[in-house]
């Protein structure tokens, strides 16, 4: 993979009130790249979902722990990397929220939404946390 044209790194405390900062930065870069409004919204949703999972599940809202969000701009795609420092999880063990027995569960939809809206999603278990790597391809309209 080639080096990104631009990188923006955000480090936020594990506090839900910082999610707007993530959404704003993601959508700003996406608009500058030429993504349409729907794709900009999708990118913002995915970044904030991944950051929310890090804050709530990995860090248990411990504001002393930071969530790292790396935004990478390429000529033909945007890549968002969200990194936490929690105990980790196996992505394949997350229950499918579309199954009848899970429809009324209050949580468990974030990763499903991310996978539905992004072109590529990788969940990497690290020795000291989890890294979610999300890529959205830029489709230029003629």
ABEGO torsion letter per residue (X at the ends): XBBBABBBBBBBBBBAAAAAAAAAAAAAAAAAAGBBAAAAAAAAAAAAAAAAAAAAAAAGGBAABBBBBBBBBBAABBBBBBBBABAEBBAAABBBAABAAAAABABGAAAAAAAAABABBBBBBBAAEBBBBBBBBBBBBX
